[in-house]
């Protein structure tokens, strides 16, 4: 069964319509993940863009057809670990899923996430990476890329956007020997669904899925171009698609099969958050992108 037919055959467990901004891929990603995992899933979503869509719902009811709760911003992994321990007493096959933003993952929630991975808690943790604290006004997060303009890294006579480079959380989780790590984006839906299906089979520890979801509002892009930007991020190797399992890295087909990568400027340009960058800035981004790709090739034995 192809991916389209498979998804059409699965029940939609998220409220119909869209509660997010136009062009937001975060709700699309959550909807697909829930379709793949199925109704035997419990969901926690910390405060952020998707908390209202999934947990708040409407008329004081949930926005999902499955149990859902809102933890604090920093304790999603630890709360979910407790929920999983309770379900294991009655039904070990229930998937316990966290869907958290990059701020609640890379920054505020990193301690709880790392501890859950070290304990080998059998939960599925998804980072919705739109590269800033988008829900509260576009503040910088650990995954905000170098040079990006945010409300806390302004551009002017003194500042030129974020100084440091993006925190590589998937690689950090792999270096901790997390049970399964994968990077994915809905711009490549076949790869996306296959990795979520694999995640559902892991029973020996924490699953960490890092999803790149462009944010038209925070990135300053047209809503209808979100898929194109996510695809450009992969095709320029700005965002690498790979898996980690049992000390082995595997480069995913959309990244591995690139013969002539696009210049990373095709991803950066036309995003208002990067409008101030010059050729020197672009060259620095190219250097980091190429370095990360060469490191991944070595780890994967390519």
Secondary structure, DSSP 8 states (H G I E B T S, - for coil): --HHHHHHTS---B-SS--S-TT-SHHHHHHHHHHHH-SSEEEE--SSTTHIIIII-STTS-SBSS-EE---TT-HHHHHHHHHHHHHTT-TT-EEEEEEEHIIIIITTHHHHHHHHHHT---EEEEEE-SSBGGGT-B--TT--TT---SSS-BSSS-BS--S----HHHHHHHTT-SEEEEE-TTSHHHHHHHHHHHHH--SS-EEEEEE---HHHHT--GGGHHHHHHHHHHTTSS--EEEETTEEEE-HHHHT-SS---THHHHTT-GGGTT--HHHHHHHHHHHHHHHHHHHHHHT-
